[in-house]
Amino acid sequence: MKNQLESVEEMLLMGPGPSCVAQTVYQALARPTIGHLDPKFIEIMDQIKAMLQQLMNTQNRLTLPISGTGSSGMETCFVNLIEPGDRVLILINGVFGKRMEDLAGRLGAQVDTLEFEWGTPVDPDAVKDKLAGNDYMMVALVHAETSTGVCNPVAAVSGVVKDSPALFLVDTVTSLGGIPVDVDAWHMDAVYSGTQKCLSCPPGLAPVSFSQAAVDKVMNRKTKVPNWYLDLTMIINYWEGAQRAYHHTAPINMLYALYQALFDILEEGTKNVFQRHKMAHEQLVDVLKPMGLDMLVAPGFRLPMLNAVKIPQGADDAGIRKRLLTDFHIEIGAGLGPLAGKIWRIGVMGHTARPENIDRLAQAFSEVL
Ligand SMILES: Cc1ncc(COP(=O)(O)O)c(C=O)c1O
């Protein structure tokens, strides 16, 4: 039998994730697998929690990675916090806000939404108006909307939400590690992320963080958390305390990878890492413009790590992406939903965010366009 893995080639990953993985992280994945209750592994887990707290700017004790991709982080936040009949407000301006609405509905929440045009940010004043006279248990939004390239004004929205009794839930799957995520300063109560974007790990883990108010909500539930695997009241007994209790077998080597990725980010310095993303974004905008490639999102609301580029009239969307992939070994992303066929999504996330990668993409674009 032919071993398919032998013909897997290295790609320059410039789509919406996964991003390129550093050699240090690949080496971490190849470290020997040890037991999930081995004291050495518990030390590694404790340091992962501490590094996540540092990157998320939070003192939240309940800060840990969930086993599973970013969506498992989303499910963890929603299944632990929502009980049937809870009123929640979801702010939507892209695919991932829509997913929150779907999930909250499946859990029996009374879901209200505020929708904004895709490619534009959530408007904090509209949120303020909606909150007046409404008693929500939770308000949720996506920080970095990967489907459109919009950076939502989380700090401004948090200023509005904190004056209400609602918990504030934020998706930081694409933002964490690429732009500041200030969990405590922005009064975020539940946050989830993923490893394969700006953390530059392979996909497979979802860091989450819960504030004390969110933990209180979980602990005072009238009903059991409806999902066994993601029940934080049980998972916490593996991640905290002098005596650790088995819940499920931790994905040991993925946790090594996350450890190394966080270690590398903190060694480089978060300011430097954010600056590297910003410079990669600016370089990308500069090289694309003379080729007639414009950005979808207005300046000021653009994400550095996810660039929504308008596809020029008459250009062959799928054909161009295919040529980039097969002839140049570069992956870029297609548009989703109403933006399908209208934009390309170019990621400069984590290890990908380097000038030589932008140069390589620019060279390839100049040949295929
Ligand atoms: C903003 C956002 N939220 C959630 C997800 C879901 O994460 P995953 O695909 O890792 O399950 C993604 C994935 O692209 C995302 O970009």
The ligand as an ORCA input file, in Angstrom:
! r2SCAN-3c Opt
* xyz 0 1
  C     -14.287     33.199     14.263
  C     -14.342     31.707     14.265
  N     -15.070     31.075     15.186
  C     -15.147     29.737     15.232
  C     -14.484     28.957     14.317
  C     -14.623     27.472     14.376
  O     -13.390     26.899     14.653
  P     -12.993     25.413     14.175
  O     -13.138     25.385     12.693
  O     -11.569     25.293     14.639
  O     -13.882     24.463     14.869
  C     -13.722     29.573     13.319
  C     -13.019     28.762     12.303
  O     -12.621     29.237     11.279
  C     -13.650     30.978     13.303
  O     -12.925     31.606     12.370
*
